[in-house]
Amino acid sequence: MDLGLRGKVALVTGAGSGIGRAIALALGAEGARVVPTDLKGDTAEATAQEIVARGGEAWARTLDVTDFAQAQQVVREVVARFGRLDVLVNCAGAWRLNLFVDSTPEDWDFEVKVCFMGVVNCTRAVLDQMIAQQSGKIVNISSDAGRVGEVRQAVYSGAKAAVIGFSKAVAKEVGRYNIHVNCVCPGYTKTPATERYLTPELEARIVKAYPLRKLGLPEDVAKAVVFLASEGASHITGQTLSVSGGYSMV
Ligand SMILES: NC(=O)c1ccc[n+]([C@@H]2O[C@H](COP(=O)([O-])OP(=O)(O)OC[C@H]3O[C@@H](n4cnc5c(N)ncnc54)[C@H](O)[C@@H]3O)[C@@H](O)[C@H]2O)c1
């Protein structure tokens, strides 16, 4: 099935690792012209090189999503180079595992800034171009933590829930311009971030809570994102799709 992504310009944040990297690769495989971005520019560049090595087109940029001016600048550069911007995937994220009573205001600020304000900054940065084009697809990576709450991730869960509410509100405001805004909520997914603390015992315990009895892979999330970024999702906006082996059913 042709998803209609060939030649589309797609900016992915947090594309240097894990889920964002898999999304960038998957969009590249569909023929999109991909702009992998990351706080760590060298990792975004590595993703771009991988896309090109697989026969795709990519142009990496360094982007700290907490910096609105930087997001605006990267969008200006992308539009100057390609003349348009069709897809934004907000995937950059980070978290610290601790009980809420043990966390500090600095932890709260960090998680809200990256996980929520990062989405706000990048979304605002692309909207003028998408409104001018009268088209655009924005896919925000939230989390099942934002739907059901996760122990040791209280403020992160709140920030991810905020992403869902924000996405719905923006979807209502910009639908008239043919701009779609949807959320994907991964459950526990094996990435460099989670593999830092995932022991075989912990994995066995988590898997029991997942009806499909397995943890997700970055590629599982990427498939859903590619669909929502494609023509296949031509009449879908304001929706929240869990990719979590059935962990949350809401
Ligand atoms: N892995 C999971 O189990 C899981 C579950 C639910 C949701 N998520 C979400 O998926 C997304 C990707 O997570 P992952 O597991 O692939 O993590 P990861 O650490 O492997 O990748 C995250 C990337 O985001 C980048 N990043 C961090 N702060 C940034 C900033 N300020 N600006 C730009 N880039 C920044 C990092 O450098 C890294 O390359 C996150 O939003 C995360 O909250 C992950």
The ligand as an SDF file (V2000), in Angstrom:
LIG
                    3D

 44 48  0  0  0  0  0  0  0  0999 V2000
   10.9070    3.5450   25.9520 N   0  0  0  0  0  0  0  0  0  0  0  0
    9.7280    3.4990   26.5660 C   0  0  0  0  0  0  0  0  0  0  0  0
    9.3960    2.5300   27.2760 O   0  0  0  0  0  0  0  0  0  0  0  0
    8.7440    4.6140   26.3780 C   0  0  0  0  0  0  0  0  0  0  0  0
    7.4160    4.4260   26.8200 C   0  0  0  0  0  0  0  0  0  0  0  0
    6.4970    5.4480   26.6450 C   0  0  0  0  0  0  0  0  0  0  0  0
    6.8740    6.6340   26.0200 C   0  0  0  0  0  0  0  0  0  0  0  0
    8.1650    6.7900   25.6140 N   0  0  0  0  0  0  0  0  0  0  0  0
    8.5080    8.0670   24.9740 C   0  0  0  0  0  0  0  0  0  0  0  0
    9.1170    7.8150   23.7250 O   0  0  0  0  0  0  0  0  0  0  0  0
   10.0540    8.8620   23.4440 C   0  0  0  0  0  0  0  0  0  0  0  0
   11.4020    8.2470   23.0940 C   0  0  0  0  0  0  0  0  0  0  0  0
   11.8760    7.5000   24.2010 O   0  0  0  0  0  0  0  0  0  0  0  0
   13.0680    6.4450   24.0520 P   0  0  0  0  0  0  0  0  0  0  0  0
   12.7850    5.3420   24.9990 O   0  0  0  0  0  0  0  0  0  0  0  0
   13.2930    6.1530   22.6330 O   0  0  0  0  0  0  0  0  0  0  0  0
   14.2810    7.2810   24.6810 O   0  0  0  0  0  0  0  0  0  0  0  0
   15.8030    7.4760   24.2120 P   0  0  0  0  0  0  0  0  0  0  0  0
   16.5060    8.0520   25.3840 O   0  0  0  0  0  0  0  0  0  0  0  0
   16.3290    6.2180   23.5980 O   0  0  0  0  0  0  0  0  0  0  0  0
   15.6580    8.5830   23.0690 O   0  0  0  0  0  0  0  0  0  0  0  0
   15.2480    9.8700   23.4060 C   0  0  0  0  0  0  0  0  0  0  0  0
   16.0110   10.8740   22.5470 C   0  0  0  0  0  0  0  0  0  0  0  0
   15.5330   12.1720   22.9000 O   0  0  0  0  0  0  0  0  0  0  0  0
   16.6520   13.0280   22.9580 C   0  0  0  0  0  0  0  0  0  0  0  0
   16.3900   14.1890   23.8330 N   0  0  0  0  0  0  0  0  0  0  0  0
   16.3350   14.2320   25.1810 C   0  0  0  0  0  0  0  0  0  0  0  0
   16.1290   15.4900   25.5820 N   0  0  0  0  0  0  0  0  0  0  0  0
   16.0310   16.2530   24.4600 C   0  0  0  0  0  0  0  0  0  0  0  0
   15.8360   17.6270   24.2160 C   0  0  0  0  0  0  0  0  0  0  0  0
   15.7210   18.5050   25.2170 N   0  0  0  0  0  0  0  0  0  0  0  0
   15.7920   18.0530   22.9330 N   0  0  0  0  0  0  0  0  0  0  0  0
   15.9430   17.1870   21.9110 C   0  0  0  0  0  0  0  0  0  0  0  0
   16.1670   15.8790   22.0790 N   0  0  0  0  0  0  0  0  0  0  0  0
   16.2120   15.4230   23.3460 C   0  0  0  0  0  0  0  0  0  0  0  0
   17.7880   12.1780   23.4980 C   0  0  0  0  0  0  0  0  0  0  0  0
   19.0610   12.7290   23.2090 O   0  0  0  0  0  0  0  0  0  0  0  0
   17.5230   10.8480   22.8060 C   0  0  0  0  0  0  0  0  0  0  0  0
   18.2190   10.7670   21.5860 O   0  0  0  0  0  0  0  0  0  0  0  0
   10.0700    9.7650   24.6740 C   0  0  0  0  0  0  0  0  0  0  0  0
    9.2100   10.8600   24.4660 O   0  0  0  0  0  0  0  0  0  0  0  0
    9.5230    8.8750   25.7510 C   0  0  0  0  0  0  0  0  0  0  0  0
    8.9450    9.6090   26.7980 O   0  0  0  0  0  0  0  0  0  0  0  0
    9.1000    5.8160   25.7590 C   0  0  0  0  0  0  0  0  0  0  0  0
  1  2  1  0
  2  3  2  0
  2  4  1  0
  4  5  1  0
  4 44  2  0
  5  6  2  0
  6  7  1  0
  7  8  2  0
  8  9  1  0
  8 44  1  0
  9 10  1  0
  9 42  1  0
 10 11  1  0
 11 12  1  0
 11 40  1  0
 12 13  1  0
 13 14  1  0
 14 15  2  0
 14 16  1  0
 14 17  1  0
 17 18  1  0
 18 19  2  0
 18 20  1  0
 18 21  1  0
 21 22  1  0
 22 23  1  0
 23 24  1  0
 23 38  1  0
 24 25  1  0
 25 26  1  0
 25 36  1  0
 26 27  1  0
 26 35  1  0
 27 28  2  0
 28 29  1  0
 29 30  1  0
 29 35  2  0
 30 31  1  0
 30 32  2  0
 32 33  1  0
 33 34  2  0
 34 35  1  0
 36 37  1  0
 36 38  1  0
 38 39  1  0
 40 41  1  0
 40 42  1  0
 42 43  1  0
M  CHG  2   8   1  16  -1
M  END
$$$$
